[in-house]
């Protein structure tokens, strides 16, 4: 690595340290000499000029904050000398053009997916169990234990063997049960629970119904078993109406059981097991067949971001997004609190003016709800983000938005709405990693690309989550959770396009079932709906 600093946009007045810098270091960069005033850790931001209190800080070519007091050239930016500030946007100011990347190599490529009758294609084949209300979580857990023991014939984990040795003594048997084979080889059976469905405002139950309907309609799902108590807010008819709104011609098997109509738990569970297994066996007969790349719907997500995320991992996802759009596929950018400060560019990229207006309305309503709760978007960066150089929400957002590339925005969706247009879509979700990932899959994403600089094991029950590290140190420290390392971009060994090309090939292998993601190997099946209201 030759360079010690990088300025991301020509108009930036701060640079990112690519390595640890020592006080007194003298660096010739961007046409002038910069004397480093204090020790600065890699990933943190260095002032390229002297700032007076109130001066604007520009990074990624956008306003990311203002000086909170005087900042000398060569000083590090901190939470003490920099405060959040972002540009206010009222509407579209221009229409941005787009230069599609070269995708000739992938034009005739296919992946092996599960074809559904509505034209969607899944990257996985899953039978999904879930409750309409938290009261049924226990029954879902019982079914999970029963089905996993019989269908997966799971071997003992190293941790289970460890506990056995502690309980029974060192003489206890510690060999693994190597029978861990699947009874049904062409389908996964997954289970999700949640804390919603009753006890809150009616709108939250309706929102949850839309999310669950999206999971049923997701092309990765072959069918579902749904447990209802009977008296909850989220009535069966609300779920059915939500399904019809998304796909009025849905022909997947959806088995719904209501406990208060069926008698004892034993009677209900016996019926659920018999009917579900019969349907699961039929779904197991569905086989992978070739599908064009255009059938991929990729969610774009980040979590545990660091000061390199916006330089390596996120721009690589942005290039993959652009490649997929050029191949007539679909990409989805979410996490609206992490788009704060880049609204103008996104509005200008909207193909339809009404979508630009919808985006601003959703952003403003979201921010207002946060302010009403006594907080603000400026509180979005986590302690981990700040420690690794993401000082303000606008700074974090400017890097996070790079996941969306540069292609035109074809549609803007509110939480619970389902994808219907190819190209880049925006989806209103929180910045919370799992809530956002949950929503992306509920909107129809059949795979999610997830960047991280600090590390996170996040997964999903029905969609592959490809974990992308922004730096090689993380990939080497946590190899059990990282699928792709983009650290070569930081070192100057690979271009964004080269890294994205490798990633697209990897995605095709994952979509075809040839490569299993680390999150799936770990059994990471996270599911958290976004609760926008209050409990009653």
C-alpha positions as CSV (number, residue, x, y, z in Angstrom):
1,X,0.0,0.0,0.0
2,X,1.6,3.2,-1.1
3,X,-0.9,5.9,-0.2
4,X,-1.4,6.8,3.4
5,X,-4.5,8.9,2.8
6,X,-7.4,8.8,0.3
7,X,-9.8,11.6,-0.7
8,X,-12.9,10.0,-1.9
9,X,-14.4,12.8,-4.0
10,X,-12.4,15.7,-5.6
11,X,-14.5,18.2,-3.7
12,X,-13.8,16.7,-0.3
13,X,-11.9,18.8,2.3
14,X,-11.1,15.7,4.5
15,X,-9.3,12.5,3.8
16,X,-9.4,9.0,5.2
17,X,-6.3,7.5,6.9
18,X,-5.5,4.2,5.2
19,X,-3.1,3.2,7.9
20,X,-2.2,4.3,11.4
21,X,-0.5,7.8,11.3
22,X,1.9,9.2,13.9
23,X,2.0,12.7,15.3
24,X,4.7,14.6,13.4
25,X,4.4,12.6,10.2
26,X,4.7,14.7,7.1
27,X,2.6,13.6,4.2
28,X,2.6,15.2,0.7
29,X,-1.0,14.7,-0.5
30,X,-3.4,16.5,-2.9
31,X,-0.8,19.1,-3.9
32,X,0.2,20.2,-0.4
33,X,2.1,19.0,2.7
34,X,0.1,17.8,5.6
35,X,1.7,17.6,9.0
36,X,-0.1,15.1,11.2
37,X,-0.8,16.8,14.6
38,X,-1.8,13.8,16.7
39,X,-1.7,10.0,16.4
40,X,-4.5,9.0,14.0
41,X,-5.8,5.5,13.7
42,X,-6.6,4.0,10.2
43,X,-10.1,4.6,9.0
44,X,-10.4,8.0,10.8
45,X,-10.7,11.4,9.0
46,X,-7.9,13.9,8.6
47,X,-8.5,17.7,8.0
48,X,-7.0,18.7,4.7
49,X,-7.4,22.4,5.6
50,X,-8.0,24.5,8.7
51,X,-11.6,25.0,9.6
52,X,-13.3,27.7,11.7
53,X,-16.3,27.0,13.9
54,X,-19.3,26.4,11.7
55,X,-17.4,25.6,8.5
56,X,-18.8,22.8,6.4
57,X,-17.1,19.4,6.2
58,X,-17.4,17.8,2.8
59,X,-16.9,14.0,2.2
60,X,-18.0,11.8,-0.6
61,X,-18.8,15.2,-2.3
62,X,-21.6,15.9,0.2
63,X,-22.1,17.8,3.4
64,X,-21.4,15.4,6.3
65,X,-21.1,17.9,9.2
66,X,-19.8,21.2,10.4
67,X,-16.8,22.2,12.6
68,X,-17.7,22.4,16.3
69,X,-14.9,24.9,17.0
70,X,-11.6,25.4,15.2
71,X,-10.0,22.4,13.5
72,X,-6.4,22.7,12.3
73,X,-5.0,21.2,9.1
74,X,-3.7,17.7,9.9
75,X,-6.0,17.2,12.8
76,X,-8.2,14.2,13.3
77,X,-12.0,14.6,13.2
78,X,-13.8,13.5,16.4
79,X,-17.2,13.7,18.0
80,X,-15.9,16.7,19.9
81,X,-14.8,18.9,17.0
82,X,-17.4,17.8,14.4
83,X,-21.2,17.8,14.6
84,X,-23.8,16.3,12.3
85,X,-25.2,18.5,9.6
86,X,-26.8,17.5,6.3
87,X,-28.2,19.4,3.3
88,X,-32.0,20.0,3.3
89,X,-33.7,18.8,0.1
90,X,-37.1,20.0,-1.2
91,X,-37.3,18.2,-4.5
92,X,-35.7,17.1,-7.8
93,X,-33.2,19.6,-9.2
94,X,-31.9,17.6,-12.2
95,X,-32.0,14.2,-13.9
96,X,-28.8,12.3,-13.5
97,X,-27.5,10.2,-16.4
98,X,-26.0,6.7,-16.0
99,X,-23.2,4.8,-17.6
100,X,-24.0,1.1,-17.3
101,X,-20.9,-1.1,-16.5
102,X,-19.7,-3.7,-19.0
103,X,-21.7,-6.9,-18.3
104,X,-20.9,-8.8,-21.6
105,X,-19.4,-11.7,-19.6
106,X,-22.6,-12.4,-17.8
107,X,-25.3,-11.7,-20.5
108,X,-25.8,-15.4,-21.3
109,X,-25.1,-16.8,-17.8
110,X,-27.7,-18.5,-15.8
111,X,-28.2,-19.7,-12.2
112,X,-29.9,-22.9,-11.0
113,X,-33.0,-21.8,-9.2
114,X,-36.5,-22.9,-8.1
115,X,-39.1,-21.7,-10.6
116,X,-42.5,-20.6,-9.2
117,X,-45.7,-20.4,-11.2
118,X,-45.8,-16.6,-10.9
119,X,-42.5,-16.2,-12.8
120,X,-40.4,-15.6,-9.7
121,X,-37.3,-17.8,-9.2
122,X,-36.0,-18.8,-5.8
123,X,-32.4,-19.3,-4.8
124,X,-33.6,-21.6,-2.0
125,X,-36.5,-24.0,-1.5
126,X,-37.9,-23.5,2.0
127,X,-41.0,-24.7,3.9
128,X,-41.7,-22.0,6.5
129,X,-43.4,-22.3,9.8
130,X,-44.5,-19.1,11.6
131,X,-47.1,-17.8,14.1
132,X,-49.6,-15.0,13.6
133,X,-49.1,-14.0,17.2
134,X,-46.5,-14.4,19.9
135,X,-48.8,-16.6,21.9
136,X,-48.0,-19.4,19.4
137,X,-44.2,-19.0,19.7
138,X,-44.0,-22.0,22.1
139,X,-45.8,-24.3,19.7
140,X,-43.6,-23.1,16.9
141,X,-40.5,-24.0,19.0
142,X,-41.9,-27.4,19.8
143,X,-42.5,-28.1,16.1
144,X,-39.0,-26.8,15.3
145,X,-37.5,-29.3,17.7
146,X,-39.5,-32.2,16.4
147,X,-38.9,-31.5,12.7
148,X,-35.2,-30.7,13.0
149,X,-34.5,-33.8,15.0
150,X,-36.3,-36.0,12.5
151,X,-35.7,-34.3,9.2
152,X,-32.1,-33.1,9.8
153,X,-30.9,-35.9,12.1
154,X,-28.5,-33.3,13.5
155,X,-25.1,-34.3,14.8
156,X,-24.1,-33.0,18.2
157,X,-22.4,-29.6,18.1
158,X,-18.9,-29.1,19.6
159,X,-20.6,-26.9,22.3
160,X,-23.1,-29.7,23.1
161,X,-20.2,-32.2,23.5
162,X,-18.3,-29.7,25.7
163,X,-21.3,-29.3,28.0
164,X,-21.7,-33.1,28.1
165,X,-18.1,-33.5,29.2
166,X,-18.6,-30.9,31.9
167,X,-21.8,-32.5,33.2
168,X,-20.6,-36.2,33.0
169,X,-16.9,-35.7,33.4
170,X,-14.0,-36.1,31.1
171,X,-14.8,-39.8,30.6
172,X,-18.0,-38.8,28.8
173,X,-18.3,-39.7,25.1
174,X,-17.1,-36.8,23.0
175,X,-17.2,-38.3,19.5
176,X,-19.6,-36.6,17.2
177,X,-22.7,-38.4,16.0
178,X,-21.9,-38.4,12.3
179,X,-25.4,-39.3,11.1
180,X,-26.2,-35.6,10.4
181,X,-27.9,-36.2,7.1
182,X,-31.1,-34.7,5.7
183,X,-34.1,-37.0,5.2
184,X,-35.4,-34.7,2.4
185,X,-32.5,-33.4,0.3
186,X,-34.3,-30.7,-1.8
187,X,-36.0,-28.6,0.8
188,X,-35.2,-26.8,4.0
189,X,-37.7,-26.5,6.8
190,X,-37.4,-23.2,8.7
191,X,-39.1,-21.6,11.7
192,X,-39.6,-18.0,12.8
193,X,-41.1,-16.5,15.9
194,X,-41.8,-12.8,16.8
195,X,-43.2,-10.6,19.5
196,X,-46.1,-9.1,17.5
197,X,-49.6,-9.9,16.4
198,X,-51.4,-8.5,19.4
199,X,-51.1,-6.0,22.3
200,X,-50.2,-3.0,20.1
201,X,-51.9,-0.7,17.7
202,X,-53.9,-2.3,14.9
203,X,-51.5,-0.7,12.3
204,X,-48.6,-2.8,13.6
205,X,-50.6,-6.0,13.2
206,X,-51.5,-5.0,9.6
207,X,-47.9,-4.1,8.9
208,X,-46.8,-7.5,10.3
209,X,-49.3,-9.2,8.1
210,X,-47.8,-7.5,5.0
211,X,-44.4,-8.6,6.0
212,X,-45.4,-12.2,6.6
213,X,-47.4,-12.2,3.3
214,X,-44.2,-11.1,1.6
215,X,-42.3,-14.0,3.1
216,X,-44.9,-16.4,1.8
217,X,-44.7,-14.8,-1.6
218,X,-40.9,-14.7,-1.6
219,X,-39.7,-17.1,-4.4
220,X,-37.5,-18.9,-1.9
221,X,-40.5,-20.2,-0.1
222,X,-42.4,-23.3,-1.4
223,X,-45.1,-23.2,1.1
224,X,-45.9,-22.3,4.7
225,X,-47.5,-23.6,7.9
226,X,-49.2,-20.8,10.0
227,X,-50.3,-21.0,13.6
228,X,-53.0,-18.7,14.9
229,X,-54.4,-18.5,18.4
230,X,-57.7,-17.1,17.3
231,X,-58.4,-14.0,19.4
232,X,-55.4,-11.9,18.4
233,X,-55.3,-8.6,16.5
234,X,-53.7,-10.2,13.5
235,X,-56.6,-12.2,12.4
236,X,-56.3,-14.9,9.7
237,X,-58.4,-12.8,7.3
238,X,-55.9,-9.9,7.6
239,X,-53.1,-12.2,6.5
240,X,-55.1,-13.6,3.6
241,X,-56.0,-10.1,2.5
242,X,-52.3,-9.1,2.6
243,X,-51.4,-12.1,0.5
244,X,-54.1,-11.3,-2.0
245,X,-52.8,-7.7,-2.2
246,X,-49.3,-8.9,-3.1
247,X,-50.3,-11.8,-5.3
248,X,-54.0,-12.5,-6.0
249,X,-53.1,-15.7,-7.9
250,X,-50.8,-17.2,-5.3
251,X,-51.0,-21.0,-5.6
252,X,-48.5,-22.1,-3.0
253,X,-49.8,-24.3,-0.2
254,X,-50.4,-22.2,2.9
255,X,-51.7,-24.3,5.8
256,X,-53.3,-22.3,8.6
257,X,-54.3,-23.8,12.0
258,X,-56.2,-22.0,14.7
259,X,-55.6,-23.3,18.2
260,X,-58.9,-22.1,19.8
261,X,-60.8,-24.0,17.2
262,X,-58.9,-27.3,17.5
263,X,-59.0,-28.3,21.1
264,X,-55.9,-29.5,22.9
265,X,-52.3,-28.7,22.0
266,X,-51.7,-32.4,21.4
267,X,-54.6,-32.5,18.9
268,X,-53.4,-29.4,17.1
269,X,-49.8,-30.4,16.9
270,X,-50.6,-33.9,15.7
271,X,-52.7,-32.4,12.9
272,X,-50.1,-29.8,12.0
273,X,-47.3,-32.4,11.8
274,X,-49.3,-34.8,9.6
275,X,-50.6,-32.2,7.1
276,X,-47.4,-30.2,7.0
277,X,-45.2,-33.2,6.4
278,X,-47.4,-34.3,3.5
279,X,-47.0,-30.9,1.9
280,X,-43.3,-30.7,2.6
281,X,-42.7,-34.0,0.8
282,X,-44.5,-32.6,-2.3
283,X,-42.4,-29.5,-2.2
284,X,-39.2,-31.6,-1.9
285,X,-40.0,-32.8,-5.5
286,X,-39.3,-29.3,-6.9
287,X,-35.8,-29.2,-8.5
288,X,-33.4,-26.5,-9.6
289,X,-33.5,-25.4,-13.2
290,X,-31.6,-22.8,-15.2
291,X,-32.8,-19.2,-14.9
292,X,-31.5,-15.9,-16.3
293,X,-29.6,-13.5,-14.0
294,X,-32.5,-11.1,-14.4
295,X,-34.4,-13.3,-12.0
296,X,-32.1,-12.3,-9.1
297,X,-33.5,-9.8,-6.6
298,X,-30.6,-8.7,-4.4
299,X,-31.1,-6.8,-1.1
300,X,-28.2,-4.4,-0.2
301,X,-27.5,-4.2,3.5
302,X,-24.7,-3.1,5.9
303,X,-24.1,-3.6,9.6
304,X,-21.2,-3.0,12.0
305,X,-19.8,-0.5,9.5
306,X,-16.4,1.0,9.8
307,X,-14.3,3.8,8.3
308,X,-13.4,1.6,5.3
309,X,-17.0,0.4,4.5
310,X,-17.7,3.3,2.2
311,X,-14.4,2.9,0.3
312,X,-14.3,-0.8,-0.3
313,X,-17.2,-3.0,0.5
314,X,-20.1,-0.6,-0.1
315,X,-18.9,0.7,-3.5
316,X,-18.3,-2.9,-4.5
317,X,-21.9,-3.7,-3.7
318,X,-22.8,-0.6,-5.7
319,X,-21.0,-1.9,-8.7
320,X,-22.7,-5.3,-8.3
321,X,-26.0,-3.5,-8.1
322,X,-25.3,-1.6,-11.3
323,X,-24.2,-4.8,-13.1
324,X,-27.4,-6.6,-12.0
325,X,-29.5,-3.6,-13.2
326,X,-27.7,-3.7,-16.5
327,X,-28.7,-7.4,-16.7
328,X,-32.3,-6.5,-16.1
329,X,-32.2,-7.8,-12.5
330,X,-33.4,-6.1,-9.3
331,X,-31.5,-4.5,-6.5
332,X,-32.9,-3.0,-3.3
333,X,-31.4,-0.2,-1.1
334,X,-32.9,0.2,2.3
335,X,-32.0,1.7,5.7
336,X,-33.5,5.2,5.3
337,X,-31.8,6.8,8.4
338,X,-28.6,5.9,6.6
339,X,-29.5,7.9,3.5
340,X,-29.6,11.1,5.5
341,X,-27.5,13.7,3.7
342,X,-27.6,12.1,0.2
343,X,-31.3,12.6,-0.5
344,X,-30.7,15.1,-3.3
345,X,-28.7,12.6,-5.3
346,X,-31.3,9.9,-4.8
347,X,-34.2,12.1,-5.7
348,X,-32.4,13.2,-8.8
349,X,-31.9,9.5,-9.7
350,X,-35.6,8.7,-9.5
351,X,-37.0,7.9,-12.9
352,X,-40.5,9.1,-11.9
353,X,-41.0,12.4,-10.1
354,X,-43.7,10.8,-7.9
355,X,-41.1,8.4,-6.5
356,X,-38.8,11.2,-5.6
357,X,-41.7,12.9,-3.8
358,X,-42.6,9.6,-2.0
359,X,-39.0,9.1,-0.9
360,X,-38.8,12.6,0.6
361,X,-42.2,12.2,2.3
362,X,-41.1,8.8,3.8
363,X,-37.8,10.3,5.0
364,X,-39.4,13.3,6.5
365,X,-42.1,11.3,8.3
366,X,-39.5,8.9,9.6
367,X,-37.3,11.6,10.9
368,X,-40.3,13.4,12.5
369,X,-41.2,10.2,14.4
370,X,-37.6,9.9,15.6
371,X,-37.6,13.5,16.8
372,X,-41.0,13.0,18.5
373,X,-39.5,10.1,20.4
374,X,-36.8,12.5,21.8
375,X,-34.0,11.6,19.5
376,X,-32.8,12.2,15.9
377,X,-31.0,10.7,12.9
378,X,-27.8,12.2,14.4
379,X,-28.0,9.5,17.0
380,X,-27.7,6.7,14.4
381,X,-24.0,6.0,14.5
382,X,-23.3,3.3,17.1
383,X,-20.3,3.3,19.5
384,X,-18.6,0.8,17.2
385,X,-19.2,3.1,14.2
386,X,-17.7,6.1,15.9
387,X,-14.7,4.2,17.3
388,X,-13.9,3.2,13.7
389,X,-14.2,6.6,12.1
390,X,-17.9,7.2,11.3
391,X,-18.4,10.3,13.3
392,X,-21.8,11.7,12.1
393,X,-24.9,10.1,10.6
394,X,-24.4,12.1,7.3
395,X,-20.9,10.7,7.1
396,X,-22.1,7.2,7.8
397,X,-25.0,7.6,5.3
398,X,-22.8,8.9,2.5
399,X,-20.8,5.7,2.7
400,X,-23.8,3.5,3.2
401,X,-25.5,4.9,0.1
402,X,-22.6,3.7,-2.1
403,X,-24.3,0.2,-1.9
404,X,-26.9,1.5,-4.3
405,X,-24.4,2.3,-7.1
406,X,-25.3,4.9,-9.7
407,X,-28.2,3.4,-11.7
408,X,-31.6,5.1,-12.0
409,X,-34.1,4.4,-9.2
410,X,-37.2,2.7,-10.7
411,X,-39.4,2.6,-7.6
412,X,-39.7,3.7,-4.0
413,X,-41.4,1.3,-1.6
414,X,-42.7,1.8,1.9
415,X,-42.2,-0.9,4.5
416,X,-44.3,-4.0,3.7
417,X,-44.6,-3.2,0.0
418,X,-43.4,-5.9,-2.5
419,X,-41.0,-5.5,-5.4
420,X,-42.7,-5.3,-8.8
421,X,-40.2,-3.4,-11.0
422,X,-36.7,-4.6,-12.1
423,X,-33.9,-2.1,-11.6
424,X,-32.9,-0.3,-8.4
425,X,-35.6,0.1,-5.8
426,X,-35.6,2.0,-2.5
427,X,-37.3,0.4,0.5
428,X,-38.2,2.3,3.7
429,X,-36.7,0.4,6.7
430,X,-34.9,1.3,9.9
431,X,-31.1,1.2,9.9
432,X,-31.3,-1.7,12.4
433,X,-29.4,-4.6,10.7
434,X,-31.9,-7.4,11.4
435,X,-35.0,-5.3,11.0
436,X,-33.8,-4.0,7.7
437,X,-32.6,-7.5,6.4
438,X,-36.0,-8.9,7.5
439,X,-37.8,-6.3,5.5
440,X,-35.7,-6.7,2.4
441,X,-36.5,-10.4,2.2
442,X,-40.2,-9.6,3.0
443,X,-40.2,-7.3,-0.1
444,X,-39.1,-10.2,-2.3
445,X,-35.3,-10.2,-2.2
446,X,-34.1,-13.8,-2.9
447,X,-30.6,-13.0,-1.6
448,X,-29.0,-10.2,0.5
449,X,-25.5,-8.8,0.2
450,X,-24.4,-7.6,3.7
451,X,-21.3,-5.5,4.2
452,X,-19.5,-5.2,7.6
453,X,-16.3,-3.6,8.9
454,X,-16.6,-4.7,12.5
455,X,-18.3,-8.1,12.0
456,X,-21.8,-9.4,12.6
457,X,-23.3,-12.9,12.3
458,X,-26.7,-11.8,11.0
459,X,-28.6,-14.2,8.8
460,X,-32.1,-14.9,7.5
461,X,-34.4,-18.0,7.6
462,X,-35.3,-18.1,3.9
463,X,-32.7,-16.0,2.0
464,X,-28.9,-16.5,1.7
465,X,-27.0,-13.6,3.4
466,X,-23.6,-13.0,1.7
467,X,-21.3,-11.4,4.3
468,X,-18.8,-8.9,2.8
469,X,-15.9,-7.5,4.9
470,X,-14.5,-4.0,4.3
471,X,-11.1,-5.0,5.5
472,X,-8.8,-8.1,5.5
473,X,-8.1,-7.9,9.2
474,X,-11.8,-8.7,9.9
475,X,-11.9,-11.5,7.4
476,X,-8.9,-13.1,9.0
477,X,-10.1,-12.5,12.6
478,X,-13.7,-13.8,11.9
479,X,-13.4,-16.2,9.0
480,X,-16.5,-18.2,10.2
481,X,-18.8,-15.3,9.3
482,X,-17.2,-13.6,6.2
483,X,-17.9,-14.9,2.7
484,X,-16.0,-12.2,0.7
485,X,-13.2,-9.9,1.6
486,X,-12.8,-6.6,-0.2
487,X,-9.7,-5.5,1.6
488,X,-7.7,-5.8,-1.6
489,X,-9.5,-2.5,-2.7
490,X,-8.1,-0.7,0.3
491,X,-4.6,-2.0,-0.5
492,X,-4.9,-0.9,-4.1
493,X,-4.5,-4.5,-5.4
494,X,-8.0,-4.7,-7.1
495,X,-10.3,-2.1,-8.6
496,X,-14.0,-1.9,-7.6
497,X,-15.0,-3.4,-10.9
498,X,-12.6,-6.4,-10.5
499,X,-13.9,-7.0,-7.0
500,X,-17.5,-6.7,-8.1
501,X,-16.9,-9.1,-10.9
502,X,-15.6,-11.7,-8.5
503,X,-18.6,-11.0,-6.2
504,X,-21.1,-11.5,-9.0
505,X,-19.6,-14.9,-9.9
506,X,-19.8,-15.8,-6.2
507,X,-23.5,-14.7,-6.1
508,X,-24.4,-16.9,-9.0
509,X,-22.8,-19.9,-7.3
510,X,-24.8,-19.1,-4.1
511,X,-28.0,-18.7,-6.0
512,X,-27.4,-22.1,-7.7
513,X,-26.8,-23.8,-4.4
514,X,-23.2,-24.6,-5.2
515,X,-21.8,-22.4,-2.4
516,X,-23.3,-22.2,1.1
517,X,-23.0,-18.9,2.9
518,X,-21.4,-18.7,6.3
519,X,-24.6,-17.4,7.9
520,X,-26.4,-20.5,6.7
521,X,-23.6,-22.8,8.0
522,X,-23.9,-21.1,11.4
523,X,-27.7,-21.6,11.4
524,X,-28.2,-17.9,11.7
525,X,-32.0,-17.3,11.1
526,X,-32.7,-13.8,12.3
527,X,-36.2,-12.3,12.0
528,X,-37.3,-9.0,13.6
529,X,-40.3,-7.1,12.3
530,X,-40.3,-3.3,12.5
531,X,-42.7,-2.2,15.2
532,X,-43.6,1.4,14.4
533,X,-46.3,1.9,17.0
534,X,-46.6,1.6,20.8
535,X,-47.8,-1.3,23.0
536,X,-51.2,-1.0,24.4
